[in-house]
Amino acid sequence: MKEIFLCAINNILSGNCKEDCKFCTQSVRYRADIERYNYKKIDTIVNEAKLARSHGALGYCLVTAGKGLDDKKTEFVASVASAIKSEVDGLNLIACNGTANRDQLQYLKDNGVDSYNHNLETSKRYYKEICTTHSWEERYKTCLNVKEVGLDLCSGGIFGMGENEDDRLELIKSIASLNPESVPLNFYHPNPSLPIVDNNITLKDALEIIKISRESIGEDKLLMVAGGRELMFSNNYKDMFNAGANAIVIGNYLTTKGDQPNRDRDILDNLGYKVASGCQR
Ligand code: SF4
């Protein structure tokens, strides 16, 4: 029976980012109507991690808004990671905090972080159209730093932001060149406050992206459908898994609501999938 891995996300520092990524409601430039807050309390995060674990999550992603790590943020994420590791068993901890150098990543690793998420977002060519405040090359470099310190790399992208078919193939090729342990595929969720008003992706395109991604990264890696899953696949989960996905994000996303974790588990049961109980693949 095919096993599906569940991951959950905690947005531990939300909004107020000065960058201009056109797909992101956390940029202050677009005044999206989202919750913005400074560092969450560590006790609250630990309790939320326990809840996610009780719903079957094996991966737990600590996300901060902003371009990248600085000393304060690194210290905070490290403290959160170490608190979760000492109080919750069986969670693979992923940090997702933007641009990072090797020293910062090593410090996170030393404090219990297992994996670092940094998405390439789109092709090198198209990136200039969706962000002007930092470069694609900088993103690729952070991914290389992750590998150099021996953290697992989680790197994927967002599809449907106006890119063309070649951009999609280029993005998948670039992701595969990093040989990441896990690859999150996001499907753009339009928001009226954002400059990218619509998404240019069909269900057929999305399934093809999953199929090509699986062929490119190999059978032994996690291929996760993350943001936009409900919008894109709500009645087609069987096709989504058949195309090669073997992981999903449960609960809420960064700034959009997801389905209830119990509903996702029921769907998996009804389709005959087992929720994975350990990270060995
Ligand atoms: S850097 Fe991150 S948080 Fe900031 S706008 Fe871009 S994607 Fe959003």
Residues whose N, C-alpha, C, O or C-beta is under 5 A from the ligand:
A	BS01	SF4	C17 E19 D20 C21 C24 Q26 S27 A65 G66 K67
